[in-house]
Amino acid sequence: MIIGITGYSGVLGNQLLKKLSNYRSLKIIIFKGNILEKKKVTKWVLKNKLDIIIHLAAVVAIKKFNSSNIYSSNVNFLGTKNIVD
């Protein structure tokens, strides 16, 4: 099974990678680009023929979200939309 993960550098993504690395039957492919770059997201999904996508990329820290709410909203909404599309 091929699993794609976004947000691998965050707290949840990092912990998930550690847990999933114990399962040799899984192939884990992480997205290392900007989730707002739709073409890169689409290329990553299609190139890797992912069975499952675990989307964890987001701006979650309230202080960071409030200081740049337009960017944060874009990452959280448009980034998710890019994965779904």
C-alpha positions, -999 to 999 in steps of 0.1 A, spaced: 0 0 0 13 35 -9 5 62 16 11 99 10 15 123 39 14 160 39 25 180 69 52 155 78 73 181 96 46 190 121 40 174 155 13 150 142 30 142 109 63 135 126 47 111 151 27 94 124 59 88 103 75 72 133 46 48 139 41 39 102 78 32 97 73 0 118 52 -15 90 74 -27 62 44 -35 40 37 3 37 54 26 13 53 61 27 58 91 4 59 125 20 50 158 3 78 182 7 65 212 -13 42 241 -6 6 228 -2 -6 259 -19 11 250 -52 -17 230 -68 4 218 -98 30 203 -75 4 187 -53 -14 172 -84 20 160 -98 29 144 -64 -5 125 -62 -5 113 -98 32 104 -100 31 83 -69 -2 65 -75 -12 69 -39 -37 45 -23 -42 68 7 -35 104 15 -32 115 51 -34 153 50 -19 169 80 -5 201 65 -20 231 83 -13 262 103 -25 253 138 -8 276 163 -33 303 173 -6 330 176 7 323 141 -28 320 127 -39 353 141 -7 371 130 -12 360 94 -48 349 91 -50 353 53 -20 330 47 -32 306 74 -66 304 59 -51 298 25 -30 270 38 -58 254 58 -86 258 32 -69 260 -2 -42 235 7 -69 210 16 -88 219 -16 -57 212 -36 -55 177 -21 -92 170 -27 -92 183 -63 
